[in-house]
Amino acid sequence: MDSQTIVAPMTPAGVSAVAAIRVSGSKVREVVRLLFGESAIKNLKPREAKLATARDYRTMVGEDRATALVIDSLLYIFFEGPNSYTGEDVLELYPHGNPIIVRELIQVIKSVDGVRLAEPGEYTRRAFLNGRMDLVQAESVADVIHSANRDELKNAHRLLGGALSKKVKTLTEQVMDISARLELDVDFSEEEADPDYATWGVKISAIRESVESILKSFKGKAAVSRLPLAVLYGAPNAGKSSLVNALLGEDRILVSNIPGTTRDFVEVRLFLDGGEIRLVDTAGIADKATDALDALSMEKSKEILAEADMKILVLDGSDMCGASCYSENIKPDFVVVSKSDLGASRQGGNLCISSKTGEGLAELKRAMNAVLFKKTENSEDLWITSEREKTCLEEALAGIDRALNLIRTNPAVELLAFEMQLVRRSLQSITGEISSEDVLQQIFAGFCIGK
């Protein structure tokens, strides 16, 4: 373990109301002394928020502490190890979110001998090395930060809370129990009767089912992190761009009464109850193109519709003529009738909306949320997203299959014991009971510096 104390901002760069800086390591008390003076050390209590003026006491004239340069008036909290995020002494500072203040505080803190800037993921790595969390929980920290929808966030919290770790620990204990009994049979093979291989087969098969169940829950990060895509389409001047602006609550897209204003599809981000989605406004699709550019625009609209998770047909409520000529070719998942404020009536049970008055917008959002964030049959199930964990489970499953094959073909206790040792090591690698420096470096390199 690196004995140096580390410091880094926990909040992104830029101007904000409040920023956050974390210091972790054995030099935390010296940092407190440098920023707030000797009296702060005498009154330092764990988990107590204090308002104080941070100064650069390196700049004071003589013994007059009042001459030291004022950096900021801020809140700070001291966490005494091992009861902290990293398991070490930790200091968290909450200054005003001026980049000049943040930079100056970090520079002063780094002036303490033995303090350096943290590397990406180093705080969480120290938490793992100090036993504050296992490797599954450490990896899930990044999932909590980057989850794009509520289900994904809920799953990440379950992983961080140890739901998967408990399953793996139970399996590991079962494998260790079998391994111990097999190795006992190896040691006393000449004194005892032949082992009951049928019993071993049943127990190992049960473990296999559990491992395979977890493995089947794998969802690649690319698939999980992909934002759902909803596409608005319809005739020119049907009110698609106005609808996008109304859903966003701001004038993001140029709107005009002139048909064909939108020539290329425009993508924006929209937050629904279930999470964030990609919402696309397409160029109008008509019976015939007016020119080559119009034809190209309609082709682009059809291409993005082919990728859509939800196709929303927007019909002009003030002019329903010709609506069916393109809706028959592209089957919508949902149909809305726009411009209800102009007297549009509900057509065939379709939702009437008004981008001007807001009528129907809340209902449309609920409908979009229901389609794009479908509830799973068992919301208590969890899934894994780590390729590393998937590989470990695959190795464990392969070892189990080899052990079962040995029982069927060549039930030698020594070989069975060896295979179950390999299975145990694969399972222990998931939680980090067995891990290499290269694996740890690969995992934490993808974290942000402040985490």
C-alpha positions in Angstrom: 0.0 0.0 0.0 1.3 3.5 -0.9 2.0 5.3 2.3 1.6 8.7 0.8 -1.5 10.9 1.5 -3.6 11.8 -1.6 -5.8 14.7 -2.5 -8.2 15.4 -5.3 -11.4 17.2 -6.1 -14.6 15.1 -5.8 -16.6 17.4 -8.0 -16.2 18.2 -11.8 -14.1 21.1 -12.9 -16.0 24.3 -13.5 -18.0 27.0 -11.6 -20.6 25.8 -9.0 -22.2 26.8 -5.7 -20.1 24.3 -3.8 -17.1 22.1 -4.6 -15.8 19.1 -2.7 -12.2 18.0 -2.1 -11.0 14.8 -0.4 -7.8 14.1 1.4 -6.9 10.6 2.6 -3.9 9.3 4.5 -1.6 9.7 7.5 -0.9 13.4 6.8 -4.6 14.6 7.2 -4.0 16.2 10.6 -1.0 18.1 9.2 -3.2 19.4 6.4 -5.8 20.6 9.0 -3.1 22.4 10.9 -1.8 24.1 7.8 -5.2 25.3 6.6 -6.9 26.1 9.9 -4.2 26.5 12.5 -3.1 24.7 15.6 -6.4 25.3 17.5 -8.3 23.3 14.8 -6.2 20.2 15.6 -6.9 20.5 19.4 -10.7 20.6 18.7 -10.8 18.1 15.9 -13.6 15.6 16.3 -14.6 12.9 13.8 -17.7 13.4 11.7 -18.4 16.9 13.0 -19.0 19.6 10.3 -17.1 22.8 11.0 -17.2 26.2 9.4 -13.8 27.8 9.3 -11.6 30.1 7.2 -8.9 28.3 5.3 -5.6 30.2 5.1 -2.3 29.7 3.5 -0.2 30.0 6.6 2.9 29.7 4.5 2.3 33.4 3.6 2.0 34.9 7.1 4.4 37.6 8.2 6.4 36.6 11.2 4.1 35.2 13.9 1.1 37.2 13.0 -1.3 34.5 11.7 -3.9 37.2 10.7 -1.5 38.2 7.9 -1.8 34.7 6.2 -3.6 34.7 2.9 -7.3 33.9 3.1 -8.3 31.2 0.7 -12.0 30.7 1.5 -14.6 30.3 4.2 -15.7 26.7 4.0 -17.1 23.6 5.8 -14.8 20.7 6.6 -15.4 17.2 8.1 -12.8 14.9 9.5 -13.3 11.1 9.3 -11.0 9.1 11.5 -9.7 5.8 10.1 -10.7 3.0 9.9 -14.3 4.4 10.0 -14.0 6.3 6.7 -14.5 5.7 3.0 -10.9 4.6 2.4 -10.3 3.1 5.9 -7.7 5.9 6.5 -7.9 9.3 8.1 -10.0 11.4 5.6 -10.6 15.1 5.4 -13.4 16.5 3.2 -13.5 20.1 2.3 -16.5 22.0 0.9 -15.4 25.4 -0.4 -17.2 27.7 -2.8 -17.2 26.2 -6.3 -14.7 28.7 -7.8 -12.0 26.9 -9.7 -9.4 29.4 -8.4 -10.3 28.5 -4.8 -10.2 24.7 -5.5 -6.9 24.9 -7.3 -5.4 27.0 -4.5 -6.6 24.7 -1.8 -5.1 21.7 -3.6 -1.8 23.4 -4.1 -1.5 24.3 -0.4 -2.4 20.8 0.6 0.1 19.3 -1.8 2.8 21.5 -0.2 2.7 19.2 2.9 5.5 16.7 2.6 4.2 13.2 1.6 1.0 14.5 0.0 0.4 14.1 -3.7 -2.5 14.3 -6.2 -4.6 11.1 -6.3 -4.7 8.8 -9.3 -7.9 7.7 -11.0 -9.9 5.5 -8.7 -7.3 5.6 -5.9 -9.8 6.4 -3.1 -11.9 3.3 -4.0 -8.8 1.2 -4.5 -7.6 2.1 -1.0 -11.1 1.3 0.3 -10.8 -2.2 -1.2 -7.2 -2.8 0.0 -8.2 -1.7 3.5 -11.1 -4.1 3.6 -13.9 -1.4 3.4 -15.4 -3.2 0.4 -14.7 -6.1 -1.8 -13.9 -6.0 -5.5 -17.5 -6.4 -6.7 -18.6 -3.5 -4.5 -15.6 -1.4 -5.7 -16.6 -2.0 -9.4 -20.2 -1.1 -8.6 -19.2 2.4 -7.4 -18.6 3.3 -11.1 -21.9 1.8 -12.0 -23.7 4.0 -9.4 -22.1 7.1 -10.8 -22.8 6.3 -14.5 -26.2 4.6 -14.3 -28.5 6.0 -17.0 -31.8 4.8 -15.7 -33.5 3.9 -12.4 -33.4 0.2 -12.9 -29.7 0.3 -13.6 -29.1 2.6 -10.6 -31.1 0.2 -8.4 -29.1 -2.7 -9.6 -25.8 -0.8 -9.0 -26.9 0.0 -5.4 -27.7 -3.7 -4.8 -24.2 -4.7 -6.0 -22.7 -1.9 -3.8 -24.7 -3.2 -0.9 -23.2 -6.7 -1.3 -26.1 -8.6 -2.9 -23.8 -10.4 -5.4 -20.9 -10.7 -3.0 -23.1 -12.6 -0.6 -24.2 -15.0 -3.3 -20.6 -15.6 -4.4 -19.4 -16.0 -0.8 -22.1 -18.7 -0.2 -21.0 -20.5 -3.3 -17.3 -20.2 -2.3 -18.1 -21.7 1.1 -20.0 -24.6 -0.5 -17.0 -25.3 -2.8 -14.6 -25.1 0.1 -16.6 -27.6 2.1 -16.6 -30.0 -0.8 -12.9 -29.4 -1.4 -12.1 -30.1 2.2 -14.0 -33.3 2.2 -12.4 -34.4 -1.1 -8.9 -33.6 0.2 -9.7 -35.5 3.4 -10.6 -38.5 1.2 -7.3 -38.1 -0.6 -5.3 -38.1 2.7 -7.1 -41.2 4.0 -7.9 -43.0 0.8 -6.1 -46.1 1.9 -7.9 -46.3 5.3 -11.5 -45.3 4.4 -14.0 -46.9 2.0 -14.4 -45.4 -1.5 -16.1 -42.0 -1.5 -19.7 -41.6 -2.4 -19.4 -40.0 -5.8 -23.1 -39.8 -6.4 -23.4 -37.5 -3.4 -20.6 -35.3 -4.7 -22.3 -35.1 -8.1 -25.5 -33.8 -6.6 -23.8 -31.1 -4.6 -21.6 -30.0 -7.4 -24.5 -29.9 -9.8 -26.4 -27.6 -7.4 -23.4 -25.3 -7.3 -23.3 -25.3 -11.1 -27.0 -24.2 -11.3 -26.3 -21.2 -9.1 -23.2 -20.2 -11.0 -24.9 -20.5 -14.3 -27.9 -18.5 -13.0 -25.6 -15.6 -12.1 -23.7 -15.9 -15.4 -27.0 -15.7 -17.4 -27.8 -12.4 -15.7 -24.8 -10.7 -17.4 -25.6 -7.6 -19.4 -22.8 -5.9 -21.2 -22.1 -2.3 -20.3 -22.6 -1.2 -23.9 -26.2 -2.6 -23.8 -27.0 -1.4 -20.3 -25.6 2.1 -20.8 -27.3 2.6 -24.2 -30.0 5.2 -23.8 -33.4 4.2 -25.2 -34.3 5.9 -28.5 -37.7 7.5 -29.2 -38.3 9.0 -32.7 -41.0 11.4 -33.7 -42.1 11.2 -37.3 -44.9 12.4 -39.5 -45.9 14.7 -42.4 -44.1 18.1 -42.9 -45.4 20.8 -40.5 -47.2 18.2 -38.3 -45.8 19.9 -35.1 -43.0 17.5 -34.3 -40.4 20.2 -33.5 -42.9 22.1 -31.4 -43.6 18.9 -29.5 -39.9 18.3 -28.8 -39.6 21.9 -27.5 -42.7 21.4 -25.3 -41.4 18.1 -23.9 -38.1 19.7 -23.1 -39.6 22.9 -21.7 -37.3 25.1 -23.8 -36.9 26.3 -27.4 -34.2 23.8 -28.5 -35.3 23.3 -32.1 -36.1 25.9 -34.7 -39.9 26.0 -35.4 -41.5 27.5 -38.5 -44.9 27.4 -40.3 -42.9 26.7 -43.5 -43.0 22.9 -44.2 -39.6 21.3 -44.4 -37.9 23.5 -41.9 -36.3 20.4 -40.3 -34.0 18.9 -43.0 -32.0 16.5 -40.9 -33.0 14.6 -37.8 -32.2 16.4 -34.5 -31.4 14.5 -31.3 -31.9 15.8 -27.8 -31.9 14.2 -24.3 -35.1 13.9 -22.3 -35.5 12.8 -18.7 -38.5 10.6 -17.9 -39.4 9.0 -14.6 -37.5 5.8 -15.6 -34.3 7.6 -16.7 -32.8 9.5 -19.6 -33.7 8.8 -23.2 -32.6 10.0 -26.7 -35.5 11.9 -28.4 -35.2 12.5 -32.1 -37.1 15.0 -34.3 -37.1 13.9 -37.9 -37.6 15.6 -41.2 -41.2 15.4 -42.5 -42.2 12.3 -44.5 -44.5 13.1 -47.4 -46.0 11.1 -50.3 -43.5 12.7 -52.7 -40.2 14.5 -52.3 -40.2 18.1 -53.5 -36.5 18.0 -54.5 -33.4 15.9 -54.1 -32.6 17.4 -50.7 -36.1 16.6 -49.5 -35.8 13.0 -50.7 -32.5 12.7 -48.8 -34.0 14.1 -45.7 -36.9 11.6 -45.8 -34.4 8.7 -46.3 -32.5 9.8 -43.2 -35.7 9.9 -41.3 -36.5 6.3 -42.3 -33.0 5.2 -41.3 -33.2 6.6 -37.8 -36.7 5.1 -37.4 -35.3 1.7 -38.2 -33.1 2.0 -35.0 -35.9 3.4 -32.8 -37.1 1.6 -29.6 -40.3 3.7 -29.8 -41.8 5.2 -33.0 -44.2 8.1 -32.3 -46.4 9.2 -35.2 -47.4 12.9 -35.0 -50.6 13.8 -36.9 -51.6 17.3 -37.6 -55.0 17.6 -36.0 -55.9 20.6 -38.1 -55.2 18.6 -41.4 -55.7 14.8 -41.1 -55.7 14.4 -44.9 -53.1 12.0 -46.3 -52.0 10.8 -42.8 -52.4 7.1 -43.7 -50.2 7.1 -46.8 -47.0 7.0 -44.8 -48.3 5.5 -41.5 -49.1 2.3 -43.3 -45.5 1.8 -44.3 -44.0 2.7 -40.9 -46.0 1.1 -38.1 -46.0 3.5 -35.0 -45.8 2.4 -31.4 -47.9 5.4 -30.4 -49.9 8.0 -32.3 -50.5 11.6 -31.1 -52.7 14.2 -32.7 -51.1 17.7 -32.4 -52.5 21.2 -32.2 -55.4 20.4 -30.0 -55.5 24.1 -29.1 -56.6 24.7 -32.7 -59.6 22.5 -32.4 -58.1 19.1 -33.2 -60.3 16.3 -32.0 -59.3 12.8 -30.8 -58.9 10.5 -33.7 -59.5 6.7 -33.1 -58.7 7.0 -29.5 -55.3 8.6 -30.2 -53.9 11.1 -27.7 -54.5 14.8 -28.4 -51.8 17.1 -27.5 -51.0 20.8 -27.6 -47.4 22.0 -27.6 -48.8 25.5 -26.8 -51.1 24.8 -23.8 -49.3 21.6 -22.6 -52.4 19.4 -23.0 -51.5 15.7 -23.2 -47.8 16.1 -22.6 -47.8 14.4 -19.2 -49.8 11.5 -20.6 -47.4 11.2 -23.5 -44.4 11.1 -21.2 -46.1 8.3 -19.1 -46.7 6.4 -22.3 -43.1 6.8 -23.4 -41.8 5.8 -20.0 -44.0 2.6 -20.0 -42.6 1.5 -23.3 -38.9 2.5 -22.9 -38.5 1.4 -19.3 -40.6 -1.8 -19.0 -40.8 -3.4 -15.6 -39.0 -6.7 -15.2 -41.0 -9.7 -14.1 -38.9 -10.0 -10.9 -37.6 -6.6 -9.9 -35.6 -8.1 -7.1 -33.3 -9.9 -9.5 -29.8 -8.4 -10.1 -27.5 -8.6 -13.0 -23.8 -8.2 -13.5 -22.1 -5.9 -16.0 -18.4 -6.6 -15.4 -16.6 -8.5 -18.1 -14.1 -9.5 -15.4 -16.7 -11.0 -13.2 -18.2 -12.8 -16.2 -14.8 -14.3 -17.1 -14.4 -15.6 -13.5 -17.8 -17.2 -13.5 -17.1 -18.8 -16.9 -13.9 -20.2 -15.5 -15.7 -21.5 -12.4 -18.4 -23.1 -14.6 -15.8 -24.8 -16.8 -14.1 -26.2 -13.7 -17.4 -27.5 -12.4 -18.1 -29.2 -15.7 -14.7 -30.9 -15.7 -15.4 -32.1 -12.2 -18.8 -33.5 -13.2 -17.2 -35.2 -16.2 -14.6 -36.8 -13.9 -17.4 -38.2 -11.7 -19.0 -39.8 -14.7 -15.8 -41.1 -16.4 -12.9 -41.3 -14.0 -13.8 -40.6 -10.4 -10.3 -40.1 -9.0 -10.5 -38.1 -5.8 -7.2 -36.3 -6.4 -8.4 -35.0 -9.8 -11.8 -33.9 -8.3 -10.0 -32.1 -5.5 -7.8 -30.3 -7.9 -10.7 -29.1 -10.1 -12.7 -27.9 -7.1 -9.6 -25.9 -6.0 -9.6 -24.1 -9.3 -13.3 -23.4 -9.0 -12.8 -22.0 -5.6 -10.0 -19.7 -6.8 -12.2 -18.5 -9.7 -15.0 -17.6 -7.3 -12.6 -15.9 -4.9 -11.3 -13.8 -7.8 -14.7 -12.2 -8.2 -14.7 -10.6 -4.8 -11.0 -9.9 -4.8 -9.9 -12.5 -2.2 -7.5 -13.5 -4.9 -6.4 -10.7 -7.2 -3.3 -9.5 -9.1 -1.9 -6.0 -9.3 -2.6 -5.9 -13.1 -6.3 -6.7 -12.5 -6.6 -3.9 -9.9 -4.8 -1.4 -12.1 -7.2 -2.2 -15.0 -10.3 -1.9 -12.8 -9.5 1.4 -11.1 -7.9 3.1 -14.1 -11.3 3.7 -15.5 -12.5 5.7 -12.5 -12.5 9.5 -12.2 -9.7 11.1 -10.2 -11.9 12.1 -7.2 -13.3 8.5 -6.7 
